[in-house]
């Protein structure tokens, strides 16, 4: 079995030394990826031909994996599954081709396309016409159609060999990874960050990942899985790093001590401050963000200008001119859509009527209330992993948290939302006293409660309550559940067991 690889068209216009360098990159990347399928699959790329040879018979599973790997390999624009033959006379091509394609053209229209390389005694158009005649002679119920054929027969002739094409596969086609320098992408797992990361891979950058854990355990694993998927499918061959910085204490500090209109802008500036430090330490030449102009309130030009002042490293926004639907369509194309749909957004936790036209002077003045020792602590405690290694799942992930909609005796509800959110949408439960302990105070206050009772954590978007329950259970508190009420009217009142 053999495949012929068709290179990305931009490669073909490069100078010979550059083209040779890129082909060498691609050969290395392919062979590294093929080792995971079968060690007998070998890629050999030369100036005038790029071939992949499979010496052993592949199982259906291995074959499908090979097609999937090639279709997502950077630099490959298309590739052909072919059968190779030697020939001395053009009649041998006609005989083999007619035997090979005859069954597929019965009662159908067809056209023959021949691509020829090197010197031969015949032209490509001559070979096409002769093969039409040869096939029509053996399949009289078929016909030739040049414009809209049912079957297109592709044949490639090189030197004294010819290739009958069984299948042709297409993909986007871009430069091989490693042809540009390292960048660090801020990832959240949602639509924007996945597509922006992919966009830089598409433009031949070596992408590492930077994730800020805002205090929710579930989020980190989801983002790791999406990041690993992107690396495996669109950056194969590069040993990417995944850097986690814990921002839980910083979030608590922002909610308590920073004006709600400026929290989100300041948080994004803090992201860039950390990314800038890591870029200087690890020689990243750019920071990648998934911002799209005016998609949300923090993404105005003025706010972006203010946010970017926090970094000396170049900040790139590949999606700056995209609208949301275009971003979602791209996520479908690269198969991150389903993951992003199930990925909750966390910005709403600290985003409350944010400023849309913030001034740098306002932000700098508000940042005087921020304790930068927390930022230094977060950077010093960062966690770095190679994304292709087995991602360790903390013991919290093995814990199942019960979700209930009815409050029973000896159970107490804790509203973990911050005070303003609780006031905007109060939770009223008949016959029940509801404790109000914001999520940022819960780790310190929970142990003071009566541990003979069971506590049901509530928030209207349920992710905070889930993660707080997981965190408490990880600390040894088994008397926690998630409260997700079944509402029976707009005032958020529910019926209990009484």
Secondary structure, 3 states (H helix, E strand, C coil): CEEEEEECHHHHCCCHHHHHHHHHHHHHHHHHHHCCCCCCEEEEECCCCEEEEECCCCCHHHHHHHHHHHHCCCCEEEEEEEEEEECCCHHHHHHHHHHHHHHHHCCCEEEEEEEEECCCCCCHHHHHHHHHHHHHHHCCCCEECCCCCCEEEEEEEECCEEEEEEEEEECCCCCCCCCCCEEEEECCCCHHHHHHHHHHHHCCCEEEEEEEECCCHHHHHHHHHHHHHHHHHHCCCCCCEEEEEECHHHHHHHHHHCCCCCHHHHHHHHHHHHHHHHHHHHCCCCEECCCCCCCCHHHCHHHHHHHHCCCCCCEECCCCCCCHHHHHHHHHHCCCHHHHHCCCCCHHHCCCCCCCCCCHHHHHHHHHHCCHHHHHHHHHCCEEEECCCCCCCCHHHHCCCCEECCCCCCEEEEECCCHHHHHHCCCEECCCCEEECCHHHHHHHHHHCCCCCEEEEECCCCHHHHHHHHHHHHCCCCCEEEECCCCCCCCCEECCCC
